[in-house]
Amino acid sequence: MTPDFSSVQIFIRPGITDMRKAINGLAVMVQDQMNGNPLSGNLYLFCNRERRIMKALYWDRNGFCLWQKKLEKHKFPWPLTEEDARIINPEQLTMLLKGIDFWHEHTALEYSRVS
């Protein structure tokens, strides 16, 4: 079962998160450290120091959902600083789960003349 995240925002918490935190601890972190609303239905993503465990927290109609993915091999690409973190879209979430590092993708160049 995969919910439809096309109508919500997906927020990344950069850096390290203590994965011993459960729903209540992560919800407080969203509210106090990320200045977000954990009851909004938006998706909030967290990752551990080794970048092998990712947790996703969101509110679904009448309660919180907490998902966890643990990689047995490899690591998640993850921003370490606030400057690198940003709101991502569902396609980027899919890339993140597949291990594609879109934080270091080529940036678009814009020119006004060729010579």
Sequence and secondary structure as in RCSB ss.txt:
>XXXX:A:sequence
MTPDFSSVQIFIRPGITDMRKAINGLAVMVQDQMNGNPLSGNLYLFCNRERRIMKALYWDRNGFCLWQKKLEKHK
FPWPLTEEDARIINPEQLTMLLKGIDFWHEHTALEYSRVS
>XXXX:A:secstr
     TTS EEE  S   TT  HHHHHHHHHHTS   TTSS EEEEE TTS EEEEEEE SSSEEEEEEE SSS 
     STTT  EE HHHHHHHHHT  GGGS      S   
